[in-house]
Amino acid sequence: MQKVTSSVKEYTDIEIIECLRNRKSYVVRYLSDRYLPMVRLMVTRLGGTPEDAKDIFQESLMIMLEKLDDNKFALTCKFKTFFYCVSENLWKSVIVKRRTAANYFNRRIEEDEEKDFTETSDNKLREDLFRNAYDSLDQVGKTILKLYWEQLSPQEIADKLGYTNGYVRKKKCEAQAELTEKVKRHPDFNMVRCAGYEVRGTQ
């Protein structure tokens, strides 16, 4: 009996580039099969989730399409290597933004509680607490807060998302208040507070 083996076409870098420029959907599926696993491994090793990896993959693909649409763009390394570098840089920028957002939120908590949280040694717990609360917000609220933390003005956010300036301001205040309340109600909130007091008390 003859053994039947399945084969999947492999694309060269030139073929991938031309297919992407012509918006061929089959090469996108090919890249997803070949590159998403390596992006997922990189993102999860750096503290992300498989869902984060999917987002990073999609954003990287969009960046690649924009670059390939520029006739002056010239690939100087393997396509896979370049794609990985784009994905890694994107994810590292997300990490920085999340930490910036967490630090901003910590300052707001300090103002509300009149306590100094910056001296706590358990930064990982605080970041996890913030991220869990943030992820539970509705998508519109999360998006507006994210853009606000990226220092976009209310008008810029409104123009970007298609809302009115008044709605953006109102939604931002509501999402911020909800985020603060969710963090305060989290079971680990008192643990973070106690850790902060303990560190400060030993100095």
C-alpha positions in Angstrom: 0.0 0.0 0.0 1.4 3.3 -1.1 1.9 5.8 1.7 0.2 9.2 1.1 2.0 12.2 2.5 0.6 15.7 2.6 2.7 18.6 1.6 2.2 22.3 2.2 3.7 24.8 -0.3 6.6 26.7 1.1 6.9 30.3 -0.1 10.2 32.2 -0.7 10.6 35.7 0.7 10.1 37.2 -2.7 6.8 35.2 -3.1 5.6 36.3 0.3 6.4 39.9 -0.4 4.6 39.9 -3.8 1.6 38.0 -2.4 1.3 40.5 0.5 1.6 43.5 -1.9 -1.3 41.9 -3.9 -3.3 41.2 -0.8 -3.4 37.4 -1.3 -5.3 36.0 1.7 -3.7 32.5 1.3 -0.3 33.9 2.2 -1.7 35.5 5.3 -2.9 32.1 6.4 0.5 30.7 5.6 2.2 33.3 7.7 -0.2 32.6 10.5 0.7 28.9 10.4 4.4 29.6 10.2 5.0 32.7 12.3 2.3 32.9 14.9 3.8 30.1 17.0 7.2 31.9 17.2 5.4 35.2 18.1 3.3 33.4 20.7 6.5 31.9 22.3 8.2 35.3 22.4 5.2 37.1 23.9 4.4 34.4 26.6 8.1 34.3 27.6 7.9 38.0 28.2 4.8 37.8 30.3 2.0 38.0 27.8 -0.8 35.8 26.9 -1.7 33.8 23.7 -4.4 36.5 23.0 -1.7 39.2 23.3 0.4 37.2 20.8 -2.5 37.2 18.3 -2.9 41.0 18.6 0.9 41.4 18.1 0.9 39.2 15.1 -2.0 41.1 13.5 -0.3 44.5 14.2 3.0 43.2 12.9 1.3 42.1 9.7 -0.3 45.5 9.2 3.1 47.2 9.7 4.6 44.8 7.1 1.9 45.7 4.6 2.5 49.4 5.1 6.2 49.0 4.6 5.7 46.8 1.5 3.4 49.3 0.0 6.3 51.7 0.0 8.3 51.1 -3.2 11.4 52.4 -1.6 11.3 49.7 1.1 14.1 47.1 0.6 14.3 43.9 2.8 17.9 43.5 4.0 17.4 40.2 5.9 15.2 37.2 5.9 11.5 38.1 6.0 10.9 35.8 9.0 13.7 37.6 10.9 12.3 41.0 10.1 8.8 40.0 11.1 10.1 38.7 14.4 11.9 41.9 15.1 8.8 44.0 14.3 6.7 41.7 16.6 9.3 41.9 19.4 9.6 45.6 19.3 5.8 46.0 19.3 5.4 43.7 22.3 8.2 45.5 24.3 6.4 48.8 23.6 3.2 47.3 24.9 5.0 46.3 28.1 6.4 49.8 28.5 2.9 51.3 28.0 1.3 48.9 30.5 3.9 49.7 33.1 3.4 53.4 32.5 -0.3 53.0 32.9 0.2 51.0 36.0 2.5 53.6 37.4 0.0 56.3 36.6 -2.8 54.3 38.3 -0.6 53.8 41.3 -0.2 57.6 41.6 -4.0 58.0 41.5 -4.4 55.4 44.3 -1.8 57.2 46.4 -3.7 60.4 46.0 -7.0 58.7 47.0 -5.5 56.8 49.9 -2.9 59.4 50.9 -0.4 56.6 51.1 2.9 56.1 49.4 2.8 53.0 47.2 6.0 53.7 45.3 8.2 52.0 47.9 6.6 48.6 47.8 8.9 45.8 46.7 6.1 43.7 45.2 5.7 45.5 41.8 4.7 42.3 40.1 1.7 41.9 42.3 0.6 45.5 41.8 1.0 45.2 38.0 -1.0 42.0 37.9 -3.7 43.5 40.1 -4.0 46.5 37.8 -4.0 44.4 34.7 -6.8 42.1 35.9 -8.9 45.2 36.8 -8.1 46.9 33.5 -8.9 43.8 31.4 -12.4 43.5 33.0 -13.4 47.0 31.7 -15.6 47.3 28.6 -13.7 47.7 25.3 -14.5 51.4 24.8 -13.4 52.3 28.3 -10.1 50.4 27.9 -9.4 52.0 24.5 -10.1 55.5 25.8 -7.9 55.0 28.9 -5.1 53.5 26.8 -5.1 56.5 24.4 -5.3 58.9 27.4 -2.3 57.2 29.0 -0.5 57.6 25.7 -1.0 61.4 26.2 -3.5 61.9 23.5 -5.9 64.9 24.2 -9.6 64.3 24.5 -10.2 65.9 21.2 -7.5 63.7 19.5 -9.2 60.6 21.1 -12.6 61.8 19.9 -11.3 62.3 16.3 -9.5 58.9 16.3 -12.5 56.9 17.6 -15.4 58.9 16.0 -16.9 60.1 19.3 -17.7 63.6 20.6 -15.2 65.4 22.9 -17.8 65.4 25.7 -18.4 61.7 25.4 -14.7 60.9 25.6 -14.3 63.0 28.7 -17.3 61.4 30.4 -16.4 57.9 29.4 -12.8 58.4 30.6 -13.9 59.6 34.0 -16.4 56.7 34.3 -13.8 54.1 33.2 -11.2 55.6 35.5 -13.5 55.5 38.5 -14.6 51.9 37.7 -10.9 50.8 37.4 -10.1 52.4 40.8 -13.0 50.7 42.4 -12.2 47.3 40.9 -8.6 47.5 42.2 -9.8 48.5 45.7 -12.2 45.5 45.7 -9.6 43.0 44.6 -8.7 40.4 47.2 -5.0 41.3 46.9 -5.4 45.0 47.3 -4.8 45.0 51.1 -1.8 42.7 50.6 -0.2 45.3 48.3 -1.0 48.1 50.8 0.5 46.1 53.7 3.6 45.4 51.6 4.0 49.1 50.9 3.7 50.0 54.6 6.2 47.3 55.6 8.9 48.5 53.3 8.4 52.1 54.2 8.5 51.3 57.9 11.9 49.6 57.7 13.6 52.6 56.3 
